[in-house]
């Protein structure tokens, strides 16, 4: 008897959703063509730059952003970027790349644009094979722009809705006293409006540092305020570093706003710019029903950082942070599709739950705060290698890790100039610098 094809819903047509759709389509013997639900009118997700900001704009890119990974590392392992491009790309380059990927793998006909997923609900069905076995199906309700709601049933759902759209703004006592402009990097587009103003940038991760450099070049006086020890990076003199704010003081007599710092200094500022990252948000899921804790900085427990043990046919792609994103999507998607098709076989629910808990416990034992439990960093390579070995696809070659780590190191030392280098992969283990851009 012919095997019934599995029906897969994919939420989102960004890099992760396109990757999921591409691999579903590559296995027509096991999977029906996917249905990709996409909120907007386009593919590319966060790489589709929008000048406009507003509650309905999910884009978190800024105008002059260049990638912080070279294309040789950033690419999907089976789909190189255009050879003519420099290693570090504009957001337009990445958008075009994702459009090419969509074209190459004929994904577009399977995307329902302007289709916002509002609810994903598990339903238990009993199979009619005489053995009374049960399996989970998923009811996915989506709404189009005219307000018309439809519900369809699937065997699996890939959650590829991204997690860089909901700004995380840590609480700063007295913030309401600040009389200048408060914004988050989500709505920052360019430095020009801030030239000759004094800007306190909160957070010194990739965006905080990049934006501080842009602001300094545009003539702003920048205070880069962060928790860590002083950065060793070569920063221009216009950027001074500070510890995090403890409060904004109320001082109506002075025309400049004041920001109080833990080191005791009180400084004036026109602008407070939060580069403090993003929160998870899955309004279409009911965490309690799925046995999941859905927090702003954590989704747990997830087997292999992807699947709720009680509902392994619900798959989160790309949740972890400090990863090589496209490579991660490529590996996670193949593991998950393999598991749905029965190879690799998943352990029992109890074993998956125990393994998921253990993975987080290891991170906590290593000193990670709860909000950092999904930060992968150096652990990502072993993780990807295990997914590959269990499923039987080729793991990312060692050269990807080697170049990723080299660029990470360069970024720490020379945040303003590391993108001038161009790289070439020579083989599976070696890369070289080819010239300076
Ligand atoms: P997204 O690109 O966010 O796509 C999610 C899609 O889901 C969107 O199209 C959205 O409209 C859709 N969607 C959301 N909710 C729903 C719903 N309910 N119903 C239907 N559709 C929905 N990565 C790198 O590799 N290199 C870099 O240099 C790099 N720089 C970055 C710089 C910034 C400022 C940011 C914010 C991110 C950067 N990233 C970088 C990470 C980047 O997020 C990933 O590369 C990748 O694009 C994430 O893809 P995604 O598909 O998971 O999410």
Boltz pocket constraint, residues with backbone or C-beta under 6 A from the ligand:
constraints:
  - pocket:
      binder: B
      contacts: [[A, 11], [A, 12], [A, 13], [A, 14], [A, 15], [A, 16], [A, 17], [A, 37], [A, 38], [A, 39], [A, 40], [A, 42], [A, 43], [A, 44], [A, 45], [A, 46], [A, 47], [A, 58], [A, 60], [A, 61], [A, 62], [A, 66], [A, 67], [A, 68], [A, 69], [A, 74], [A, 115], [A, 116], [A, 117], [A, 118], [A, 160], [A, 161], [A, 162], [A, 163], [A, 164], [A, 207], [A, 284], [A, 317], [A, 318], [A, 323], [A, 324], [A, 325], [A, 326]]
      max_distance: 6.0
